[in-house]
């Protein structure tokens, strides 16, 4: 499965804000943004004024990095959203939120989306009693997601993740049974459910050029 293999901390510094790509590390003094709040590279500390195109590009790159997907797949999501009924930007974010790896992350079973992607890719997740190992799988309303982890390192890691994410707010569109490692999709994610700062209209404008 294709993914960006660049440094997570470098990506956060490039966007100038925390994208929470490193899980619990992002909440400690080791966070790169806390230590070096400027873009990476030789000229990263220099401030530059972005054009409209530059702002649109940065917003697209930020959302891609948050969800850990590459350009080709992101473009497919956008044009799928453009063909759907509803506001294109909101539909785009809904598709991204409904990815299986994101659901595992939002439920607290992983401390980062990359960790959730690994859990799914290793075949530890089933949807409606059918094993699914595709992180980009889109969940639907009333789907039941179950983690099938046995005694050993896998179960220990999940328990540690649940402990580390105990204070994280679970989205209202998900119902999480942490005791039985189950998640039920109560409804599809809506625009108002997404709390991190993103201006999806800039992405729409970029692809509409």
C-alpha beads as a LAMMPS data file, in Angstrom:
LAMMPS data file: protein, C-alpha beads

209 atoms
208 bonds

1 atom types
1 bond types

-500.0 500.0 xlo xhi
-500.0 500.0 ylo yhi
-500.0 500.0 zlo zhi

Masses

1 110.0

Atoms # bond

1 1 1 0.000 0.000 0.000
2 1 1 1.374 3.377 -1.053
3 1 1 2.207 5.937 1.613
4 1 1 4.451 8.910 2.254
5 1 1 7.667 7.625 3.829
6 1 1 8.962 11.086 4.712
7 1 1 9.567 12.247 8.271
8 1 1 6.292 12.882 10.106
9 1 1 7.745 15.732 12.149
10 1 1 9.107 17.348 8.998
11 1 1 5.607 17.321 7.506
12 1 1 4.182 19.090 10.552
13 1 1 6.900 21.731 10.410
14 1 1 6.232 22.271 6.708
15 1 1 2.563 22.997 7.415
16 1 1 3.397 25.135 10.448
17 1 1 1.035 23.300 12.798
18 1 1 0.598 20.019 14.619
19 1 1 -0.931 17.322 12.441
20 1 1 -0.634 14.713 15.227
21 1 1 1.151 12.211 12.998
22 1 1 3.345 10.775 15.776
23 1 1 0.631 9.912 18.276
24 1 1 1.452 10.609 21.919
25 1 1 4.827 12.174 21.036
26 1 1 2.930 15.193 19.679
27 1 1 1.770 16.008 23.226
28 1 1 5.274 16.020 24.736
29 1 1 8.252 18.380 24.707
30 1 1 9.780 16.199 21.973
31 1 1 7.313 17.528 19.401
32 1 1 9.263 19.161 16.564
33 1 1 6.816 22.088 16.335
34 1 1 7.520 22.936 19.969
35 1 1 11.269 23.058 19.365
36 1 1 11.476 24.425 15.812
37 1 1 8.363 26.279 14.768
38 1 1 9.488 26.996 11.224
39 1 1 9.581 25.113 7.948
40 1 1 12.385 22.574 7.374
41 1 1 15.265 23.197 5.017
42 1 1 17.976 25.814 4.569
43 1 1 15.515 28.676 4.028
44 1 1 12.745 27.393 6.292
45 1 1 13.082 30.168 8.864
46 1 1 12.417 32.858 6.251
47 1 1 8.865 34.133 6.101
48 1 1 7.283 34.163 2.675
49 1 1 3.909 35.522 1.623
50 1 1 1.904 32.891 -0.219
51 1 1 -0.152 33.581 -3.322
52 1 1 -3.746 32.352 -3.607
53 1 1 -2.457 29.282 -5.419
54 1 1 0.119 28.731 -2.683
55 1 1 -2.566 28.872 0.013
56 1 1 -4.709 26.387 -1.899
57 1 1 -1.776 24.039 -2.389
58 1 1 -0.766 24.180 1.278
59 1 1 -4.321 23.375 2.391
60 1 1 -4.447 20.364 0.081
61 1 1 -1.054 19.143 1.276
62 1 1 -2.106 19.552 4.908
63 1 1 -5.238 17.421 4.505
64 1 1 -3.318 14.777 2.529
65 1 1 -0.753 14.540 5.305
66 1 1 -3.334 14.388 8.075
67 1 1 -4.931 11.313 6.514
68 1 1 -1.665 9.849 5.196
69 1 1 -2.633 9.517 1.544
70 1 1 -0.868 10.382 -1.706
71 1 1 -1.851 12.677 -4.557
72 1 1 -3.402 10.118 -6.919
73 1 1 -5.718 8.706 -4.273
74 1 1 -6.594 12.153 -2.939
75 1 1 -7.544 13.272 -6.432
76 1 1 -9.841 10.255 -6.784
77 1 1 -11.574 11.189 -3.533
78 1 1 -12.067 14.741 -4.777
79 1 1 -13.653 13.792 -8.088
80 1 1 -15.808 11.196 -6.334
81 1 1 -16.985 13.975 -3.998
82 1 1 -17.624 16.266 -6.981
83 1 1 -19.927 13.627 -8.514
84 1 1 -21.806 13.060 -5.253
85 1 1 -24.918 14.868 -4.063
86 1 1 -23.987 17.556 -1.583
87 1 1 -21.301 20.182 -1.098
88 1 1 -18.095 18.967 -2.733
89 1 1 -15.743 20.048 0.076
90 1 1 -17.902 18.505 2.794
91 1 1 -18.292 15.272 0.834
92 1 1 -14.512 15.097 0.374
93 1 1 -13.943 15.334 4.123
94 1 1 -16.709 12.785 4.749
95 1 1 -15.001 10.224 2.500
96 1 1 -11.693 10.806 4.279
97 1 1 -13.264 10.496 7.728
98 1 1 -15.024 7.254 6.767
99 1 1 -11.799 5.483 5.828
100 1 1 -11.371 2.361 7.945
101 1 1 -7.931 3.366 9.233
102 1 1 -9.310 6.737 10.341
103 1 1 -12.212 5.046 12.167
104 1 1 -9.748 2.834 14.065
105 1 1 -7.714 5.924 14.967
106 1 1 -10.715 8.032 15.984
107 1 1 -11.978 5.169 18.169
108 1 1 -8.779 5.237 20.235
109 1 1 -7.446 1.814 19.220
110 1 1 -4.377 3.488 17.694
111 1 1 -2.439 6.578 18.734
112 1 1 -1.917 7.722 15.139
113 1 1 -3.445 7.109 11.725
114 1 1 -0.264 5.392 10.568
115 1 1 -0.600 3.013 13.527
116 1 1 -4.233 2.395 12.619
117 1 1 -3.218 1.704 9.027
118 1 1 -0.788 -0.934 10.303
119 1 1 -3.477 -2.605 12.429
120 1 1 -5.805 -2.815 9.434
121 1 1 -3.078 -3.923 7.039
122 1 1 -2.079 -6.801 9.315
123 1 1 -5.588 -8.226 9.129
124 1 1 -6.685 -7.553 12.714
125 1 1 -9.923 -5.799 11.720
126 1 1 -13.246 -7.156 10.531
127 1 1 -16.253 -5.237 9.230
128 1 1 -19.610 -6.940 9.729
129 1 1 -17.766 -10.192 10.586
130 1 1 -15.698 -10.091 7.363
131 1 1 -11.964 -9.490 7.619
132 1 1 -10.847 -6.310 5.854
133 1 1 -7.155 -5.437 5.407
134 1 1 -7.606 -2.374 3.171
135 1 1 -7.038 0.886 5.117
136 1 1 -8.949 2.935 2.518
137 1 1 -12.104 0.812 2.900
138 1 1 -15.059 3.199 3.381
139 1 1 -17.386 2.328 6.230
140 1 1 -21.141 2.892 6.015
141 1 1 -23.896 3.609 8.485
142 1 1 -24.616 0.706 10.863
143 1 1 -21.336 -1.059 10.030
144 1 1 -19.828 -2.926 12.978
145 1 1 -16.035 -2.921 13.144
146 1 1 -14.289 -5.429 15.403
147 1 1 -10.636 -5.802 16.363
148 1 1 -9.687 -9.467 16.342
149 1 1 -6.550 -9.438 18.461
150 1 1 -5.463 -12.460 20.461
151 1 1 -3.500 -12.693 23.689
152 1 1 0.056 -11.572 23.146
153 1 1 1.874 -8.553 21.767
154 1 1 -1.010 -7.431 19.534
155 1 1 -3.547 -7.288 22.365
156 1 1 -1.008 -5.657 24.664
157 1 1 -0.374 -2.904 22.110
158 1 1 -4.088 -2.225 21.657
159 1 1 -4.580 -1.983 25.426
160 1 1 -1.642 0.433 25.678
161 1 1 -3.143 2.514 22.868
162 1 1 -6.516 2.646 24.617
163 1 1 -4.821 3.806 27.792
164 1 1 -2.827 6.462 25.932
165 1 1 -5.932 7.782 24.156
166 1 1 -8.294 7.561 27.138
167 1 1 -8.746 11.349 27.233
168 1 1 -9.347 11.696 23.511
169 1 1 -12.823 12.795 22.494
170 1 1 -14.571 10.127 20.409
171 1 1 -16.624 11.492 17.473
172 1 1 -20.374 11.451 18.044
173 1 1 -20.946 9.463 14.858
174 1 1 -19.135 6.461 16.353
175 1 1 -20.118 4.223 19.253
176 1 1 -17.066 2.524 20.787
177 1 1 -17.173 -0.555 23.027
178 1 1 -13.632 -0.617 24.361
179 1 1 -14.221 -3.715 26.483
180 1 1 -15.112 -5.830 23.449
181 1 1 -12.960 -3.900 20.917
182 1 1 -15.944 -2.964 18.779
183 1 1 -17.024 0.162 16.934
184 1 1 -20.467 0.851 15.482
185 1 1 -20.965 3.539 12.837
186 1 1 -24.061 5.403 14.019
187 1 1 -24.088 7.672 10.975
188 1 1 -21.704 9.077 8.407
189 1 1 -19.403 11.889 9.481
190 1 1 -20.660 15.410 8.831
191 1 1 -18.687 18.605 8.292
192 1 1 -19.468 19.866 11.794
193 1 1 -17.954 16.692 13.281
194 1 1 -14.489 17.619 12.001
195 1 1 -12.819 19.861 14.552
196 1 1 -9.304 20.327 13.206
197 1 1 -8.771 23.581 11.264
198 1 1 -9.165 23.052 7.527
199 1 1 -10.607 25.213 4.768
200 1 1 -11.884 22.677 2.270
201 1 1 -13.087 25.439 -0.052
202 1 1 -9.468 26.221 -0.903
203 1 1 -9.040 22.610 -2.083
204 1 1 -12.172 22.868 -4.225
205 1 1 -10.851 26.076 -5.769
206 1 1 -7.489 24.423 -6.458
207 1 1 -8.969 21.493 -8.376
208 1 1 -11.414 23.797 -10.172
209 1 1 -8.681 25.936 -11.717

Bonds

1 1 1 2
2 1 2 3
3 1 3 4
4 1 4 5
5 1 5 6
6 1 6 7
7 1 7 8
8 1 8 9
9 1 9 10
10 1 10 11
11 1 11 12
12 1 12 13
13 1 13 14
14 1 14 15
15 1 15 16
16 1 16 17
17 1 17 18
18 1 18 19
19 1 19 20
20 1 20 21
21 1 21 22
22 1 22 23
23 1 23 24
24 1 24 25
25 1 25 26
26 1 26 27
27 1 27 28
28 1 28 29
29 1 29 30
30 1 30 31
31 1 31 32
32 1 32 33
33 1 33 34
34 1 34 35
35 1 35 36
36 1 36 37
37 1 37 38
38 1 38 39
39 1 39 40
40 1 40 41
41 1 41 42
42 1 42 43
43 1 43 44
44 1 44 45
45 1 45 46
46 1 46 47
47 1 47 48
48 1 48 49
49 1 49 50
50 1 50 51
51 1 51 52
52 1 52 53
53 1 53 54
54 1 54 55
55 1 55 56
56 1 56 57
57 1 57 58
58 1 58 59
59 1 59 60
60 1 60 61
61 1 61 62
62 1 62 63
63 1 63 64
64 1 64 65
65 1 65 66
66 1 66 67
67 1 67 68
68 1 68 69
69 1 69 70
70 1 70 71
71 1 71 72
72 1 72 73
73 1 73 74
74 1 74 75
75 1 75 76
76 1 76 77
77 1 77 78
78 1 78 79
79 1 79 80
80 1 80 81
81 1 81 82
82 1 82 83
83 1 83 84
84 1 84 85
85 1 85 86
86 1 86 87
87 1 87 88
88 1 88 89
89 1 89 90
90 1 90 91
91 1 91 92
92 1 92 93
93 1 93 94
94 1 94 95
95 1 95 96
96 1 96 97
97 1 97 98
98 1 98 99
99 1 99 100
100 1 100 101
101 1 101 102
102 1 102 103
103 1 103 104
104 1 104 105
105 1 105 106
106 1 106 107
107 1 107 108
108 1 108 109
109 1 109 110
110 1 110 111
111 1 111 112
112 1 112 113
113 1 113 114
114 1 114 115
115 1 115 116
116 1 116 117
117 1 117 118
118 1 118 119
119 1 119 120
120 1 120 121
121 1 121 122
122 1 122 123
123 1 123 124
124 1 124 125
125 1 125 126
126 1 126 127
127 1 127 128
128 1 128 129
129 1 129 130
130 1 130 131
131 1 131 132
132 1 132 133
133 1 133 134
134 1 134 135
135 1 135 136
136 1 136 137
137 1 137 138
138 1 138 139
139 1 139 140
140 1 140 141
141 1 141 142
142 1 142 143
143 1 143 144
144 1 144 145
145 1 145 146
146 1 146 147
147 1 147 148
148 1 148 149
149 1 149 150
150 1 150 151
151 1 151 152
152 1 152 153
153 1 153 154
154 1 154 155
155 1 155 156
156 1 156 157
157 1 157 158
158 1 158 159
159 1 159 160
160 1 160 161
161 1 161 162
162 1 162 163
163 1 163 164
164 1 164 165
165 1 165 166
166 1 166 167
167 1 167 168
168 1 168 169
169 1 169 170
170 1 170 171
171 1 171 172
172 1 172 173
173 1 173 174
174 1 174 175
175 1 175 176
176 1 176 177
177 1 177 178
178 1 178 179
179 1 179 180
180 1 180 181
181 1 181 182
182 1 182 183
183 1 183 184
184 1 184 185
185 1 185 186
186 1 186 187
187 1 187 188
188 1 188 189
189 1 189 190
190 1 190 191
191 1 191 192
192 1 192 193
193 1 193 194
194 1 194 195
195 1 195 196
196 1 196 197
197 1 197 198
198 1 198 199
199 1 199 200
200 1 200 201
201 1 201 202
202 1 202 203
203 1 203 204
204 1 204 205
205 1 205 206
206 1 206 207
207 1 207 208
208 1 208 209
